[in-house]
Amino acid sequence: MKPIVVVGSLNADFVISTPKLPREGETILGRDFNLFPGGKGANQSVGIARLGGTVTHVGKVGCDDQAFLLRDSLKQAGVNLAGVIEDRSSHTGVAFIQVADTGANSIVVVPGANMRLLPSDLLPLESLVNGAGIIVLQNEIPLETSLEAARMGKKAGALILYNPAPVQKDSGRLCSIADLVVPNEIELAGMTGLRVGTEAEVRIAAETLLSAHRLSAVIVTLGARGSLIMHPSGSEFLPALPVQVRDTTAAGDAFVAGLAVALSEGKDFGEAARFATVVAGYSVTLLGAQPSLPTRSDLDRFRAQNADIFAPLF
């Protein structure tokens, strides 16, 4: 199994359950409130560790209660904290998440210390990054820092897995270094400027992204529609698992964690995407970001209890 380094965000998630998402100017009564450890980077690190991957997180937090919450969650999952840096001049990143009864959500993120993770912070961690077989990146830290991590990893022979979320105008710069890019349909449309309303349009946009940056593969996550694997020799749509959706907050992060672990174990892109689909399918059945991320034994029970829904995938 190859070691994995995740360079990315850490956020405390303030989650409110509501009957529906409010419209602009509308006030509604929430049902429940919870505080969870989150952030795309930290979610992916925890997801990887729970699935049995060897993972180190690189990121920045403030000096506050939220930082303690995040460090403790990473440690409990088995993540190496050698790359987590404390910044006393900023607060830890926070996210305010509304989750409707349908599972739909809306999210506002205040990045805080995440945006203070600079390329120079990676220099003392060079040996750690150089020892990775896979580097996982997202868009919730400064792009220049992600670019530096990608360059360092690429030079050392690591596979660069880039999850371009949330979409940024200059995401193409990182795509040009990455091996595997994992956008959702909104991010794919934002990066290519193409429509993604139909299966055919998703294929065209994914092929455009693949060719433009000479990537090894593009895997597009499409929510309840499943995912698309696109690589130079062809493409394949995979169905999502037909489960009862409770909260989609960490589904993308669960998918990326599953991909990273499967690839670290030597699986090809297709096998890795199938495993990631199961991980994401499990995650949407539970509330919260990191609390919804499964262990291998959780997945074994999940598959045993729902054997009939796995037939289209395997």
Summary of the structure (lengths in Angstrom):
residues: 314
radius of gyration: 18.2
end to end distance: 22.9
largest distance: 52.5
contacts: 1174
relative contact order: 0.15
helix: 42%
strand: 23%
